[in-house]
Amino acid sequence: MAMAAHPKRMRIYTLLMALLFGYSASVQLNDPDWYLWLPLYTLACLVNLPGLQASASPIKRKMGKMALLLGLLLFFKVVVGDHMKGVAGFWSFDMRERVVREKFGSGLVVASMILHLTASSSSSPTESEVSRFVEYEMAILVGISYVLTFIFFVFHKADMKF
């Protein structure tokens, strides 16, 4: 018998992601293309807010799909732009580079939205298994995002390139 996701832990994970995306949205106004990134992070923040956890609600699913699509578009925009200019390279984790931060941020949004949309999907015959894996994946996503963000702020923020 598969174990379902623990609702309290999922609320904590989604709250942590909402806080990270909310912070990311708040620092976009000094960006030259803020009009692309502010909606992305705002949507991701709203989808992750635990108070809005009616995951299967049509409005939340639409917001999740919109954030997923926008995240994918911005991810490909950043990757193609980086490839054409040769700034950092696809596999670079040099968070001092703007394109790497943008790639990381849009990738986090995409991963988070995929997890939310998977969790809200009721078409799976093994719903409890899916929800258990979504919980594990969300925990991993939170860990990765906070560790890399911490490393950036502690070691690289002073050397940040725009």
Buried (B, 14 or more C-beta within 10 A) or exposed (E): EEEEBEEEEBBBBBBBBBBBBBEBBEEBEEBEEEEBBBBBBBBBBBBBBBEBBEBEEEEBBEBBBBBBEBBBEBBEBBBEEBEEEEBBEEEBEBBBBBBBBBBBBBBBBBBBBBBBBBBBBEEEEEBEBBBBBBBEBBBEBBEBBBEBBEEBEEEBEEEEBE
